[in-house]
């Protein structure tokens, strides 16, 4: 049936072209602005002059019926953006979903609706549930600039959120994205608050717990400030960027997976907030709780084991601090009907020997294969955590999970399940007995005889990153000594692997300033009281 309207319908592209004086066209500017939409106009652009735009002002970009908000940058170089072009950053271009050269329009943007609530938080006021929902909705919608995001993060850190506000923030972050439903009454997950290099227990927990029969769909992040995340290390063995339908099929067949969670749209506001929290080194308790619990609940978990390591160079330095954080996690989890088991563990030093994707994958496979050379601390911590996860099952009596987990590991069932998961996700060539490490090496040796009295987690991670990890999979550190080990002057503490001379030079300079190890007397080794 034909339309009898006197007006001719206008396509979105035609509407964009008609709306733009001088006919601006879209140009993809290959700049990664990390979760911030940025638009670029040339200073001599007719639209820029007519509209009275200012640098760093908020603008609305429209193309093919899609609209995004962006922060404006002004350009003087026509090789970046011409006078008839509207440039957009990589993130912004991906959201608009149109080709280069597509007609586009730009106009002044109204401030986000939640700005009054943001100002109240900046002034130290307590916010309510609707305030947090509005703020998180605007953050997830990329309506906040980096300046506004930073103001929110700093305000929440300065006037620490009370536990009710943390609950409101967590709930709002869950609602900002999709929530997975695995159609299972019991779905387990595990998370560590981070800060401990080499702590690859998740890659061991999934095959052990899945082999027992519990559903364990592990969606993990890539490293942001660490030498490797779970997804980075699993990517050495198999594909981790999987379509959600394929991921669901793997979980249904294998009872578990180890995949990157970036495509699942889980708590997207958290990803945006992290983009400003990490550079500022802000990791306040309230924001940490909201970040972790929102991601886990959105991923469909019903039961979570949470690992809080404590130690002199861990995120949490003392038992009172750990207990305070535990109570906050437990309060919010209870309000959100998530069964939570918090475990306080030893965070005085890295876990395992490898720091970096390939080296950590080697450690994981050594443990799964029951290799005598496998790192004992990684194996022991894995079995303890696996026992707690298995005890989430109503069929398992408390205290018996460890023995069940050990039997699954020692019998080879965990290795078999890992092999099945790797095949299902798409195996990559990897020989854990002869791992492909960076061709350039540096040996860091003991400067004196004595006992290893401390290992600085942060410094070890920093040296590994300078060596190229995780971008260079074979880069990182292979630790040869742990706390309490006796050493003689000149003994090898660790070997650095790098793929490029510049990376090795950076790592060498950092290790020369501080190797991360201190040698002293046995009585100087710090003690820490943990739950296992």
Secondary structure as GFF3:
##gff-version 3
##sequence-region A 1 532
A	DSSP	alpha_helix	12	19	.	.	.	ID=ss1
A	DSSP	beta_strand	25	28	.	.	.	ID=ss2
A	DSSP	beta_strand	38	42	.	.	.	ID=ss3
A	DSSP	alpha_helix	46	51	.	.	.	ID=ss4
A	DSSP	beta_strand	58	63	.	.	.	ID=ss5
A	DSSP	beta_strand	66	75	.	.	.	ID=ss6
A	DSSP	beta_strand	85	88	.	.	.	ID=ss7
A	DSSP	alpha_helix	90	96	.	.	.	ID=ss8
A	DSSP	beta_strand	105	108	.	.	.	ID=ss9
A	DSSP	alpha_helix	115	122	.	.	.	ID=ss10
A	DSSP	alpha_helix	129	140	.	.	.	ID=ss11
A	DSSP	alpha_helix	146	158	.	.	.	ID=ss12
A	DSSP	alpha_helix	163	175	.	.	.	ID=ss13
A	DSSP	beta_strand	188	192	.	.	.	ID=ss14
A	DSSP	alpha_helix	202	212	.	.	.	ID=ss15
A	DSSP	beta_strand	216	220	.	.	.	ID=ss16
A	DSSP	alpha_helix	230	237	.	.	.	ID=ss17
A	DSSP	alpha_helix	244	254	.	.	.	ID=ss18
A	DSSP	beta_strand	256	260	.	.	.	ID=ss19
A	DSSP	alpha_helix	268	280	.	.	.	ID=ss20
A	DSSP	alpha_helix	285	298	.	.	.	ID=ss21
A	DSSP	beta_strand	303	310	.	.	.	ID=ss22
A	DSSP	alpha_helix	319	335	.	.	.	ID=ss23
A	DSSP	beta_strand	339	346	.	.	.	ID=ss24
A	DSSP	beta_strand	354	355	.	.	.	ID=ss25
A	DSSP	alpha_helix	357	368	.	.	.	ID=ss26
A	DSSP	alpha_helix	376	390	.	.	.	ID=ss27
A	DSSP	alpha_helix	401	410	.	.	.	ID=ss28
A	DSSP	alpha_helix	413	425	.	.	.	ID=ss29
A	DSSP	three_ten_helix	432	434	.	.	.	ID=ss30
A	DSSP	beta_strand	440	445	.	.	.	ID=ss31
A	DSSP	beta_strand	450	455	.	.	.	ID=ss32
A	DSSP	alpha_helix	457	466	.	.	.	ID=ss33
A	DSSP	beta_strand	476	479	.	.	.	ID=ss34
A	DSSP	beta_strand	486	487	.	.	.	ID=ss35
A	DSSP	beta_strand	492	498	.	.	.	ID=ss36
A	DSSP	alpha_helix	501	513	.	.	.	ID=ss37
A	DSSP	beta_strand	517	520	.	.	.	ID=ss38
A	DSSP	three_ten_helix	522	524	.	.	.	ID=ss39
###
